[in-house]
Amino acid sequence: MKLYRFLSGPDDSAFCHKVSLALSKGWELHGSPTYAYDAAMGTMRCGQAVVKTVAGKDYDPAMKLGEQ
């Protein structure tokens, strides 16, 4: 089964750590990162899609993707 997650957050070191943690758990970058201005918050926000192939499991909408 192939899983997909979209990580997002403010443009700060915490976002980089979030992506680094996902990579350390076997997730792989998927596509280019995104970067946009959040006018409501007055800050820049980042986003990055990640994917992971997990063998021997079936997809269930109740699963917590970050724990895979």
N, CA, C and O atoms as CSV, one atom per row, in Angstrom:
chain,resi,resn,atom,element,x,y,z
A,1,MET,N,N,0.849,-1.150,0.000
A,1,MET,CA,C,0.000,0.000,0.000
A,1,MET,C,C,0.904,1.224,0.000
A,1,MET,O,O,1.927,1.252,0.683
A,2,LYS,N,N,0.523,2.221,-0.762
A,2,LYS,CA,C,1.274,3.470,-0.801
A,2,LYS,C,C,0.467,4.541,-0.078
A,2,LYS,O,O,-0.708,4.752,-0.379
A,3,LEU,N,N,1.105,5.215,0.875
A,3,LEU,CA,C,0.457,6.245,1.673
A,3,LEU,C,C,0.943,7.620,1.251
A,3,LEU,O,O,2.061,7.768,0.756
A,4,TYR,N,N,0.100,8.628,1.449
A,4,TYR,CA,C,0.390,10.007,1.089
A,4,TYR,C,C,0.070,10.910,2.271
A,4,TYR,O,O,-0.955,10.744,2.931
A,5,ARG,N,N,0.947,11.857,2.530
A,5,ARG,CA,C,0.698,12.886,3.549
A,5,ARG,C,C,1.135,14.227,2.992
A,5,ARG,O,O,2.065,14.300,2.189
A,6,PHE,N,N,0.466,15.285,3.416
A,6,PHE,CA,C,0.895,16.635,3.085
A,6,PHE,C,C,1.223,17.342,4.389
A,6,PHE,O,O,0.344,17.591,5.214
A,7,LEU,N,N,2.482,17.658,4.562
A,7,LEU,CA,C,2.942,18.338,5.764
A,7,LEU,C,C,2.922,19.835,5.508
A,7,LEU,O,O,3.327,20.285,4.436
A,8,SER,N,N,2.460,20.606,6.472
A,8,SER,CA,C,2.439,22.053,6.306
A,8,SER,C,C,2.704,22.728,7.638
A,8,SER,O,O,2.549,22.132,8.704
A,9,GLY,N,N,3.103,23.975,7.551
A,9,GLY,CA,C,3.348,24.740,8.765
A,9,GLY,C,C,3.996,26.054,8.441
A,9,GLY,O,O,4.294,26.337,7.281
A,10,PRO,N,N,4.224,26.875,9.472
A,10,PRO,CA,C,4.902,28.147,9.271
A,10,PRO,C,C,6.321,27.914,8.737
A,10,PRO,O,O,6.911,26.854,8.949
A,11,ASP,N,N,6.844,28.904,8.058
A,11,ASP,CA,C,8.201,28.822,7.521
A,11,ASP,C,C,9.195,29.046,8.660
A,11,ASP,O,O,9.703,30.149,8.857
A,12,ASP,N,N,9.457,27.975,9.400
A,12,ASP,CA,C,10.404,28.051,10.512
A,12,ASP,C,C,11.119,26.711,10.669
A,12,ASP,O,O,10.863,25.770,9.919
A,13,SER,N,N,12.002,26.637,11.633
A,13,SER,CA,C,12.769,25.407,11.808
A,13,SER,C,C,11.886,24.235,12.225
A,13,SER,O,O,12.222,23.086,11.939
A,14,ALA,N,N,10.769,24.499,12.894
A,14,ALA,CA,C,9.867,23.409,13.295
A,14,ALA,C,C,9.326,22.677,12.075
A,14,ALA,O,O,9.160,21.457,12.108
A,15,PHE,N,N,9.047,23.414,10.991
A,15,PHE,CA,C,8.581,22.761,9.766
A,15,PHE,C,C,9.673,21.856,9.201
A,15,PHE,O,O,9.399,20.726,8.796
A,16,CYS,N,N,10.901,22.348,9.175
A,16,CYS,CA,C,12.013,21.528,8.678
A,16,CYS,C,C,12.184,20.273,9.521
A,16,CYS,O,O,12.461,19.199,8.987
A,17,HIS,N,N,12.021,20.402,10.835
A,17,HIS,CA,C,12.119,19.229,11.707
A,17,HIS,C,C,10.978,18.248,11.442
A,17,HIS,O,O,11.181,17.035,11.505
A,18,LYS,N,N,9.783,18.757,11.148
A,18,LYS,CA,C,8.638,17.898,10.839
A,18,LYS,C,C,8.922,17.056,9.595
A,18,LYS,O,O,8.661,15.853,9.577
A,19,VAL,N,N,9.458,17.698,8.561
A,19,VAL,CA,C,9.798,16.972,7.331
A,19,VAL,C,C,10.946,16.002,7.601
A,19,VAL,O,O,10.908,14.862,7.139
A,20,SER,N,N,11.963,16.435,8.340
A,20,SER,CA,C,13.103,15.563,8.650
A,20,SER,C,C,12.664,14.332,9.433
A,20,SER,O,O,13.160,13.232,9.192
A,21,LEU,N,N,11.737,14.512,10.368
A,21,LEU,CA,C,11.226,13.369,11.135
A,21,LEU,C,C,10.529,12.380,10.214
A,21,LEU,O,O,10.736,11.172,10.330
A,22,ALA,N,N,9.706,12.881,9.302
A,22,ALA,CA,C,9.016,11.992,8.360
A,22,ALA,C,C,10.035,11.234,7.509
A,22,ALA,O,O,9.880,10.033,7.289
A,23,LEU,N,N,11.072,11.920,7.030
A,23,LEU,CA,C,12.099,11.252,6.224
A,23,LEU,C,C,12.817,10.181,7.038
A,23,LEU,O,O,13.141,9.117,6.510
A,24,SER,N,N,13.070,10.450,8.313
A,24,SER,CA,C,13.760,9.472,9.158
A,24,SER,C,C,12.907,8.243,9.425
A,24,SER,O,O,13.431,7.193,9.798
A,25,LYS,N,N,11.577,8.366,9.235
A,25,LYS,CA,C,10.666,7.235,9.430
A,25,LYS,C,C,10.351,6.519,8.117
A,25,LYS,O,O,9.437,5.697,8.061
A,26,GLY,N,N,11.109,6.833,7.060
A,26,GLY,CA,C,10.951,6.108,5.806
A,26,GLY,C,C,10.068,6.781,4.770
A,26,GLY,O,O,9.899,6.241,3.677
A,27,TRP,N,N,9.496,7.947,5.074
A,27,TRP,CA,C,8.711,8.676,4.086
A,27,TRP,C,C,9.672,9.286,3.073
A,27,TRP,O,O,10.824,9.569,3.401
A,28,GLU,N,N,9.203,9.488,1.846
A,28,GLU,CA,C,10.018,10.079,0.784
A,28,GLU,C,C,9.342,11.328,0.263
A,28,GLU,O,O,8.115,11.395,0.197
A,29,LEU,N,N,10.143,12.327,-0.110
A,29,LEU,CA,C,9.592,13.547,-0.681
A,29,LEU,C,C,8.838,13.218,-1.961
A,29,LEU,O,O,9.254,12.353,-2.732
A,30,HIS,N,N,7.736,13.908,-2.180
A,30,HIS,CA,C,6.930,13.714,-3.388
A,30,HIS,C,C,6.642,15.084,-3.984
A,30,HIS,O,O,5.851,15.852,-3.435
A,31,GLY,N,N,7.275,15.384,-5.091
A,31,GLY,CA,C,7.083,16.677,-5.725
A,31,GLY,C,C,7.872,17.774,-5.035
A,31,GLY,O,O,8.664,17.530,-4.125
A,32,SER,N,N,7.630,18.980,-5.495
A,32,SER,CA,C,8.337,20.148,-4.969
A,32,SER,C,C,7.614,20.714,-3.755
A,32,SER,O,O,6.403,20.547,-3.613
A,33,PRO,N,N,8.360,21.383,-2.878
A,33,PRO,CA,C,7.705,22.038,-1.749
A,33,PRO,C,C,6.899,23.241,-2.229
A,33,PRO,O,O,7.140,23.775,-3.312
A,34,THR,N,N,5.941,23.658,-1.408
A,34,THR,CA,C,5.150,24.850,-1.709
A,34,THR,C,C,5.469,25.913,-0.671
A,34,THR,O,O,5.924,25.613,0.433
A,35,TYR,N,N,5.223,27.144,-1.044
A,35,TYR,CA,C,5.550,28.268,-0.191
A,35,TYR,C,C,4.544,29.363,-0.502
A,35,TYR,O,O,4.451,29.794,-1.651
A,36,ALA,N,N,3.796,29.819,0.476
A,36,ALA,CA,C,2.757,30.812,0.220
A,36,ALA,C,C,2.592,31.743,1.412
A,36,ALA,O,O,2.886,31.382,2.552
A,37,TYR,N,N,2.119,32.938,1.124
A,37,TYR,CA,C,1.858,33.925,2.173
A,37,TYR,C,C,0.464,33.703,2.745
A,37,TYR,O,O,-0.513,33.612,2.002
A,38,ASP,N,N,0.379,33.616,4.060
A,38,ASP,CA,C,-0.893,33.482,4.770
A,38,ASP,C,C,-1.288,34.876,5.253
A,38,ASP,O,O,-0.810,35.343,6.287
A,39,ALA,N,N,-2.159,35.532,4.500
A,39,ALA,CA,C,-2.543,36.908,4.813
A,39,ALA,C,C,-3.253,37.008,6.161
A,39,ALA,O,O,-3.087,38.002,6.868
A,40,ALA,N,N,-4.030,36.009,6.525
A,40,ALA,CA,C,-4.762,36.036,7.788
A,40,ALA,C,C,-3.812,36.049,8.986
A,40,ALA,O,O,-4.076,36.706,9.993
A,41,MET,N,N,-2.714,35.322,8.862
A,41,MET,CA,C,-1.742,35.229,9.953
A,41,MET,C,C,-0.552,36.181,9.764
A,41,MET,O,O,0.203,36.437,10.702
A,42,GLY,N,N,-0.397,36.697,8.546
A,42,GLY,CA,C,0.720,37.588,8.262
A,42,GLY,C,C,2.065,36.898,8.227
A,42,GLY,O,O,3.089,37.505,8.540
A,43,THR,N,N,2.068,35.608,7.841
A,43,THR,CA,C,3.313,34.836,7.808
A,43,THR,C,C,3.409,34.013,6.530
A,43,THR,O,O,2.419,33.819,5.825
A,44,MET,N,N,4.603,33.538,6.248
A,44,MET,CA,C,4.809,32.603,5.147
A,44,MET,C,C,4.574,31.192,5.676
A,44,MET,O,O,4.908,30.881,6.819
A,45,ARG,N,N,3.991,30.341,4.824
A,45,ARG,CA,C,3.742,28.940,5.182
A,45,ARG,C,C,4.377,28.040,4.144
A,45,ARG,O,O,4.458,28.390,2.966
A,46,CYS,N,N,4.826,26.878,4.590
A,46,CYS,CA,C,5.466,25.885,3.730
A,46,CYS,C,C,4.608,24.625,3.684
A,46,CYS,O,O,3.817,24.363,4.590
A,47,GLY,N,N,4.775,23.861,2.627
A,47,GLY,CA,C,4.106,22.581,2.509
A,47,GLY,C,C,4.977,21.618,1.725
A,47,GLY,O,O,5.711,22.025,0.825
A,48,GLN,N,N,4.896,20.343,2.066
A,48,GLN,CA,C,5.652,19.315,1.362
A,48,GLN,C,C,4.877,18.011,1.407
A,48,GLN,O,O,4.487,17.542,2.476
A,49,ALA,N,N,4.658,17.431,0.237
A,49,ALA,CA,C,4.025,16.115,0.169
A,49,ALA,C,C,5.086,15.046,0.388
A,49,ALA,O,O,6.226,15.182,-0.056
A,50,VAL,N,N,4.694,13.977,1.082
A,50,VAL,CA,C,5.565,12.828,1.300
A,50,VAL,C,C,4.753,11.551,1.046
A,50,VAL,O,O,3.540,11.521,1.251
A,51,VAL,N,N,5.437,10.517,0.604
A,51,VAL,CA,C,4.801,9.224,0.353
A,51,VAL,C,C,5.620,8.119,0.997
A,51,VAL,O,O,6.813,8.274,1.256
A,52,LYS,N,N,4.950,6.997,1.250
A,52,LYS,CA,C,5.625,5.835,1.852
A,52,LYS,C,C,4.903,4.573,1.423
A,52,LYS,O,O,3.673,4.520,1.437
A,53,THR,N,N,5.659,3.562,1.045
A,53,THR,CA,C,5.099,2.255,0.724
A,53,THR,C,C,5.192,1.378,1.965
A,53,THR,O,O,6.264,1.222,2.549
A,54,VAL,N,N,4.057,0.808,2.360
A,54,VAL,CA,C,3.988,-0.054,3.539
A,54,VAL,C,C,3.489,-1.418,3.077
A,54,VAL,O,O,2.384,-1.535,2.549
A,55,ALA,N,N,4.294,-2.432,3.276
A,55,ALA,CA,C,3.928,-3.790,2.861
A,55,ALA,C,C,3.105,-4.484,3.942
A,55,ALA,O,O,3.284,-4.234,5.134
A,56,GLY,N,N,2.207,-5.354,3.510
A,56,GLY,CA,C,1.466,-6.210,4.427
A,56,GLY,C,C,0.320,-5.545,5.166
A,56,GLY,O,O,-0.210,-6.119,6.118
A,57,LYS,N,N,-0.073,-4.352,4.752
A,57,LYS,CA,C,-1.207,-3.686,5.394
A,57,LYS,C,C,-2.181,-3.218,4.332
A,57,LYS,O,O,-1.796,-2.942,3.195
A,58,ASP,N,N,-3.435,-3.132,4.710
A,58,ASP,CA,C,-4.461,-2.578,3.841
A,58,ASP,C,C,-4.809,-1.184,4.343
A,58,ASP,O,O,-4.758,-0.910,5.542
A,59,TYR,N,N,-5.161,-0.317,3.418
A,59,TYR,CA,C,-5.524,1.049,3.793
A,59,TYR,C,C,-6.801,1.062,4.618
A,59,TYR,O,O,-7.759,0.348,4.322
A,60,ASP,N,N,-6.798,1.881,5.651
A,60,ASP,CA,C,-7.964,2.093,6.489
A,60,ASP,C,C,-8.022,3.590,6.789
A,60,ASP,O,O,-7.049,4.140,7.303
A,61,PRO,N,N,-9.139,4.269,6.481
A,61,PRO,CA,C,-9.221,5.706,6.723
A,61,PRO,C,C,-9.005,6.100,8.179
A,61,PRO,O,O,-8.715,7.263,8.456
A,62,ALA,N,N,-9.136,5.169,9.111
A,62,ALA,CA,C,-8.955,5.470,10.530
A,62,ALA,C,C,-7.490,5.438,10.952
A,62,ALA,O,O,-7.160,5.868,12.057
A,63,MET,N,N,-6.597,4.931,10.082
A,63,MET,CA,C,-5.194,4.828,10.482
A,63,MET,C,C,-4.573,6.215,10.620
A,63,MET,O,O,-4.923,7.147,9.895
A,64,LYS,N,N,-3.646,6.327,11.564
A,64,LYS,CA,C,-2.904,7.555,11.754
A,64,LYS,C,C,-1.646,7.471,10.892
A,64,LYS,O,O,-0.720,6.714,11.185
A,65,LEU,N,N,-1.636,8.262,9.831
A,65,LEU,CA,C,-0.560,8.155,8.842
A,65,LEU,C,C,0.809,8.444,9.448
A,65,LEU,O,O,1.793,7.817,9.055
A,66,GLY,N,N,0.897,9.363,10.381
A,66,GLY,CA,C,2.172,9.689,10.997
A,66,GLY,C,C,2.773,8.556,11.806
A,66,GLY,O,O,3.966,8.573,12.108
A,67,GLU,N,N,1.968,7.582,12.155
A,67,GLU,CA,C,2.450,6.441,12.935
A,67,GLU,C,C,2.877,5.275,12.053
A,67,GLU,O,O,3.334,4.253,12.565
A,68,GLN,N,N,2.739,5.407,10.764
A,68,GLN,CA,C,3.088,4.321,9.851
A,68,GLN,C,C,4.559,4.357,9.513
A,68,GLN,O,O,5.039,3.516,8.753
